[in-house]
Amino acid sequence: MRGQISIVEAISTIIILIITLTIFFPPFYYETSWDAADTLLKIRDVITTADRIGILDEISFNRSALSDFLSRTVLANNTVFWYVTQGTMKEKIVVACNCTDEQISILNNWTYGLEVNGRPIRFEFCPTYLGIVNPCYFGSDLLLIWGYRNLTPYTNMLNYYVSSGNGIIEVSDLNATLLDPGTKQIFGLDNTTITETSRFSDYDRFRITSDCDERPCNASDIIYQPWKYFYHIPVPILTTQLPAGNIQTEGSLLSPYCSNITNGSLKIQSYVYQVDSQNVEEPYAYSFWVCNFSSVYFDTDWNGTADLKVEIGEKFNLPNLYNQSESFTFLLSYIEKEKVGITFQPKYKFYDFIRYEFGYQIDPNKPGNGPPEHAVAAGLKNRWAKYYVILPDDNDYRRVLIQAENTTETGGIIPGVILKSTPAYNTAWIANFTDGGVGDDERMLLISLLLFASKKVSSEAAITPVKRGYEASYVNTMNKDMFDVYLFTLGLGYPF
């Protein structure tokens, strides 16, 4: 019995000794980082390969295209992926719109068919109240307010909305009465009351300064992005199919036979004509015909026949409606089956859309009763007793994107678009440009502001939770219509 106890004690002692030695002298082992290195190598190979075969732009913004490419390359059954694209416009921009259903339908038409650097950009508009901004299923990228609203009751909610990188745009005519504290704060606006003699403007144009005439001073200038968008992104002009035949031309321009003809019109500026003794204002349409998807024939003198032929990639001029001695320059960027892309060139002039709120004194030297309560540019000269100009609240006139061609009598500018930019978000106020019809120039200006104010981060999370994963980033550039830089981050991981 005592011998058995000794054996048990010996075995117990050996076990305790082994455990003790293991604790104080753990066995040596070496853990590699091969899993991380292998995964990161796969990510980098995927990105560089996509770049070299010319599909990186597509997979950076399209989850389906990325999933298909990964499935054909490195994606195993137990692997999941996610990605983030930062610094450029999203492929689908969701706009929460405080506007009517009819206005949403108009906005859909204005933005349809947009392409940037060969990449389709789609706007989706959904109605919203201001009390709670509609998330539009998966979250909106900006808020568009069409018409004046008193924003003071919603200031806290709107400040929370923009803190996530979302922007806000308001299209409205403002004056001292309508400029509430909330609107002032969100868009950085103020107004001035001026008593002097002045005149209406004939045109509006991009900001004018002594050293940077109608252009940004540098890439950090607040107007740089919307200015770049307006002058580099083609405005899509939809076309209609016509029967095959010859395009009617005049002068020395040959009349070609075209097996495929489409036609459309570029609408710019504005003109006034009378219907039943009533003045009607609308944009002027420069008609054109597309022959075999290769060239465009324009009617520049408005007589119904073509007198100018333009090839893809060629710049061309159209005469100014009001001043035949000057013209506007455009670029024919592309021709597609149902549309053409035309790009505005500097220094374009808009028909004046800035409204002034004012009282007036009748000039005894002028016939008539003076201007109406809300006046639009008509080349009139009247003595104004008082009028209100909307200005940046910090007197930083670099924030003015569009201004009237004329100034106040004291040399002050009259803004039509004022921007506000912070590290987190962008906002913009634009005077109501919709009275008298909307041309392709004005809708391209609105599109430029929508792109400026929209959130610039596009992310797609992994479908299943990730237990272990790795990411790699890649800076890519595009330069078909304009130079654009963005950061693409791809992640691969494992759910278990």
Residue pairs with C-beta under 8 A, 6 or more apart in sequence:
35 468
36 470
39 469
39 470
39 492
39 493
40 470
40 472
42 74
42 492
43 470
43 471
43 472
43 490
43 491
43 492
44 472
44 474
45 73
45 74
46 69
46 70
46 73
46 74
46 490
47 56
47 472
47 474
47 488
47 490
48 474
49 73
50 56
50 59
50 69
51 474
51 476
55 65
55 69
56 474
56 476
56 488
57 117
57 118
57 119
57 476
57 478
58 65
58 119
59 65
59 66
59 69
60 66
60 83
60 85
60 476
60 486
60 488
61 85
61 90
61 91
61 119
61 458
62 91
63 83
63 460
66 81
66 83
66 490
67 75
67 81
70 81
74 492
75 81
75 492
78 494
78 495
78 496
79 492
79 493
79 494
80 462
80 463
80 464
80 466
80 469
80 492
80 493
80 494
80 495
81 462
81 490
81 491
81 492
81 493
82 459
82 460
82 461
82 462
82 466
82 469
82 490
82 491
82 493
83 459
83 460
83 488
83 489
83 490
83 491
84 457
84 458
84 459
84 460
84 487
84 488
84 489
85 457
85 458
85 459
85 486
85 487
85 488
85 489
86 456
86 457
86 458
86 486
86 487
86 489
87 456
87 485
87 486
87 487
88 456
88 478
88 484
88 485
88 486
89 116
89 121
89 451
89 454
89 456
90 121
90 141
90 454
90 455
90 456
90 457
90 458
91 119
91 120
91 121
91 122
91 458
92 121
92 122
92 123
92 124
93 121
93 122
93 123
93 124
93 141
93 142
93 450
93 451
93 454
94 124
94 126
94 136
94 137
94 138
94 139
94 140
94 141
95 107
95 123
95 124
95 125
95 126
95 140
95 141
95 142
95 143
95 144
95 450
95 454
96 126
96 127
96 128
96 133
96 134
96 135
96 136
96 140
96 142
96 143
96 144
97 103
97 104
97 107
97 125
97 126
97 127
97 128
97 143
97 144
97 146
98 127
98 128
98 129
98 130
98 143
98 144
98 145
98 146
98 149
99 107
99 127
99 144
99 145
99 146
99 147
100 146
101 127
103 146
104 125
104 126
104 127
107 123
107 125
107 144
108 123
108 125
110 438
110 443
110 446
110 447
111 123
111 443
111 447
111 450
112 236
112 238
113 236
113 238
113 338
113 339
114 120
114 121
114 122
114 123
114 233
114 236
114 447
115 121
115 234
115 236
115 334
115 341
116 233
116 481
116 482
116 484
117 478
117 479
117 480
117 481
117 482
117 484
118 480
118 481
119 478
121 451
123 450
124 136
125 144
126 134
126 136
126 137
126 140
127 134
128 134
128 136
128 140
128 143
130 145
130 149
130 151
130 154
130 157
130 158
131 154
131 157
132 157
133 140
133 143
133 157
133 158
133 161
134 140
140 166
141 166
141 167
141 454
141 455
142 166
142 167
142 168
142 169
142 450
142 453
142 454
142 455
143 158
143 161
143 166
143 167
143 168
143 169
144 168
144 169
144 170
144 171
144 450
145 151
145 168
145 169
145 170
145 171
145 172
146 171
146 172
147 171
147 172
147 432
148 170
148 172
148 173
148 174
148 178
148 183
149 170
149 172
150 180
150 182
150 183
151 158
151 180
151 182
151 183
151 186
152 180
152 181
152 182
152 183
153 182
154 182
155 181
155 182
155 185
155 186
158 168
158 182
158 186
159 186
161 168
162 168
162 186
162 424
162 425
162 427
163 424
163 425
164 455
165 424
165 425
165 455
165 456
165 457
166 425
166 455
167 425
167 426
167 427
167 428
167 452
167 453
167 454
167 455
168 186
168 187
168 425
168 427
168 428
168 453
169 427
169 428
169 429
169 430
169 449
169 450
169 453
170 183
170 186
170 187
170 428
170 429
170 430
171 430
171 431
171 432
171 433
171 434
171 446
172 178
172 429
172 431
172 432
173 355
173 357
173 374
173 431
173 432
174 183
174 189
174 191
174 390
174 429
174 431
175 191
175 357
175 388
175 390
176 191
176 193
176 357
176 388
177 357
179 189
179 190
179 191
179 390
183 189
183 429
184 190
184 393
186 420
186 427
187 418
187 420
187 427
187 428
187 429
188 392
188 393
188 394
188 399
188 418
188 420
188 427
189 390
189 391
189 392
189 393
189 418
189 429
190 390
190 391
190 392
190 393
191 388
191 389
191 390
191 391
192 388
192 389
192 391
192 412
193 386
193 387
193 388
194 386
194 387
194 388
194 389
194 408
194 410
194 412
195 384
195 385
195 386
196 384
196 408
196 409
196 410
197 383
197 384
197 409
198 384
198 387
198 406
198 408
198 409
199 380
199 381
199 382
199 406
200 352
200 371
200 375
200 376
200 377
200 378
200 379
200 380
200 381
200 406
201 352
201 354
201 377
201 404
201 405
201 406
201 414
202 322
202 352
202 377
202 379
202 405
202 406
203 349
203 350
203 351
203 352
203 377
203 404
203 405
204 349
204 350
204 351
204 352
204 353
204 354
204 402
204 403
204 404
204 405
204 416
205 214
205 347
205 348
205 349
205 350
205 402
205 403
205 405
206 214
206 215
206 223
206 227
206 346
206 347
206 348
206 401
206 402
206 403
207 214
207 223
207 397
207 398
207 400
207 401
207 402
207 403
208 214
208 403
208 413
209 217
211 217
212 221
213 347
214 346
214 347
215 227
215 346
216 223
216 224
216 227
216 228
217 398
218 224
221 398
222 398
222 399
222 419
222 421
223 398
223 399
223 400
223 401
223 419
225 451
225 452
226 401
226 419
226 428
226 448
226 449
226 451
226 452
227 401
227 448
228 482
229 447
229 448
229 451
229 452
229 482
230 344
230 348
230 444
230 445
230 448
231 343
231 344
231 345
231 346
231 348
232 343
232 481
232 482
233 343
233 444
233 447
233 448
233 451
233 481
233 482
234 331
234 333
234 334
234 341
234 342
234 343
234 481
235 341
235 342
235 343
235 344
235 440
235 441
235 443
235 444
235 447
236 339
236 340
236 341
237 264
237 265
237 266
237 339
237 340
237 341
237 342
237 440
238 264
238 338
238 339
239 262
239 263
239 264
239 290
239 338
239 339
239 340
240 262
240 263
240 264
241 261
241 262
242 261
242 262
242 263
242 289
243 261
244 257
244 258
244 259
244 260
244 261
245 257
245 258
245 261
246 255
246 256
246 257
246 258
247 255
247 256
247 258
247 261
247 289
247 291
247 297
247 306
248 255
248 304
248 305
248 306
249 255
249 297
249 305
249 306
249 307
250 303
250 305
250 306
250 307
251 307
253 297
253 306
253 307
253 308
253 309
256 291
256 297
258 289
258 291
258 292
259 292
260 290
260 291
260 292
260 293
261 289
261 290
261 291
262 289
262 290
262 338
263 287
263 288
263 289
263 290
264 287
264 288
264 290
264 339
264 340
265 285
265 286
265 287
265 288
266 285
266 286
266 288
266 298
266 318
266 330
266 342
266 440
267 283
267 284
267 285
267 286
267 437
267 439
267 440
267 441
268 283
268 284
268 286
268 318
268 328
268 439
268 440
268 441
269 283
269 284
269 320
269 321
269 322
269 350
269 351
269 439
269 441
270 281
270 282
270 283
270 284
270 351
270 436
270 437
270 439
271 281
271 282
271 283
271 284
271 321
272 279
272 280
272 281
272 378
273 279
273 280
274 280
281 376
281 435
281 436
281 437
282 436
282 437
283 351
283 436
283 437
283 438
283 439
283 440
283 441
283 442
284 302
284 321
284 439
286 298
286 299
286 300
286 302
286 318
287 298
287 299
287 304
288 296
288 297
288 298
288 299
288 306
288 340
289 296
289 297
289 306
290 296
290 297
290 335
290 340
291 297
293 335
293 336
293 337
294 311
294 312
294 335
295 309
295 310
295 311
295 312
295 335
296 309
296 310
296 332
296 335
296 340
297 306
297 308
297 309
297 310
298 306
298 307
298 308
298 309
298 310
298 316
298 318
299 305
299 306
299 307
299 308
300 307
300 308
300 318
300 319
301 307
301 319
308 316
310 316
310 332
311 332
312 332
312 333
312 334
312 335
313 331
313 332
313 333
314 331
314 332
315 329
315 330
315 331
315 332
315 345
316 329
316 330
316 331
316 332
317 327
317 328
317 329
317 330
318 327
318 328
318 330
319 326
319 327
320 326
320 327
320 328
320 349
328 344
328 345
328 348
328 349
329 345
329 346
330 342
330 343
330 344
330 345
331 342
331 343
331 345
332 340
332 341
332 342
333 341
333 342
333 343
333 481
334 340
334 341
335 341
342 440
343 481
344 441
344 444
348 441
349 405
350 402
350 416
350 433
350 441
350 442
350 445
351 377
351 439
352 376
352 377
352 404
352 405
353 376
353 416
353 431
353 432
353 433
353 435
353 436
353 442
354 377
354 404
354 414
354 415
354 416
354 431
355 374
355 375
355 376
355 431
355 432
355 435
356 374
356 375
356 384
356 387
356 388
356 389
356 414
357 374
357 387
357 388
358 371
358 375
358 384
358 385
358 386
358 387
358 388
359 384
359 385
359 386
359 387
360 370
360 371
360 382
360 383
360 384
360 385
361 370
361 383
361 384
361 385
362 369
362 370
362 382
362 383
363 370
363 381
363 382
363 383
366 381
366 382
370 382
371 380
371 382
376 435
376 436
377 404
389 408
389 412
389 414
389 415
390 415
390 418
390 429
390 431
391 397
391 412
391 415
391 418
392 399
392 400
392 415
392 418
397 413
397 415
399 418
399 419
399 420
399 421
400 413
400 415
400 417
400 418
400 419
401 417
401 418
401 419
401 428
402 415
402 416
402 417
402 430
402 445
403 413
403 414
403 415
403 416
404 413
404 414
404 415
404 416
406 414
407 413
407 414
408 414
416 430
416 431
417 428
417 429
417 430
417 431
417 445
417 449
418 428
418 429
419 426
419 427
419 428
419 452
420 426
420 427
420 428
425 453
426 452
426 453
427 453
428 449
428 452
428 453
430 445
430 446
430 449
433 442
433 445
433 446
434 442
462 469
462 491
462 493
464 495
465 495
466 491
466 493
466 494
466 495
467 493
467 494
467 495
467 496
468 493
468 494
469 491
469 492
469 493
469 494
470 491
470 492
470 493
471 489
471 490
471 491
472 489
472 490
473 487
473 488
473 489
473 490
474 487
474 488
474 489
474 490
475 485
475 486
475 487
475 488
476 485
476 486
476 487
476 488
477 483
477 484
477 485
478 484
478 486
